[in-house]
């Protein structure tokens, strides 16, 4: 398949790229070469070849989806800037809250 200069101009416009007129013939030759190479790949017989998602047939180990670093609100707050306060929840199921100074007026 051959790409001409007008097609390069159209592709550049659709891609919103500014391609100078002097560069369009070279770009047309390069794009034509790429399409020729793709046509060669289409001629390869891939019948019976399984799709490949990785070059190594390795299954990654699964881990349990558990919280492992929670419950350290007081330690996290120790690094907070002044004015942040950790409020101990009255209800253990309610969770703790952090208060910070108002930043939006």
FENHUWO-V322290 format. One record per backbone hydrogen bond with DSSP energy under -1.0 kcal/mol. NH is the residue of the N-H (numbers start at 1). CO is the residue of the C=O. E is the energy in kcal/mol with one decimal. If there is no record, write none. Layout:
# FENHUWO-V322290
NH | CO | E
NH | CO | E
This chain:
# FENHUWO-V322290
8 | 4 | -1.9
9 | 5 | -2.2
10 | 6 | -2.1
11 | 7 | -2.8
12 | 8 | -2.6
13 | 9 | -2.1
14 | 10 | -2.6
15 | 11 | -2.3
17 | 12 | -3.3
23 | 20 | -1.2
27 | 23 | -2.2
28 | 24 | -2.5
29 | 25 | -2.0
30 | 26 | -2.3
31 | 27 | -2.7
32 | 28 | -2.2
33 | 29 | -2.2
34 | 30 | -2.1
35 | 31 | -2.3
36 | 32 | -2.2
37 | 33 | -2.1
38 | 34 | -2.1
39 | 35 | -2.1
40 | 36 | -1.8
41 | 37 | -1.9
42 | 38 | -1.8
44 | 41 | -1.3
49 | 46 | -1.8
58 | 56 | -1.8
66 | 64 | -1.4
76 | 72 | -2.2
77 | 73 | -2.6
78 | 74 | -1.2
79 | 76 | -1.5
80 | 77 | -1.7
84 | 81 | -1.4
85 | 99 | -1.2
87 | 97 | -2.1
94 | 91 | -2.1
99 | 85 | -1.5
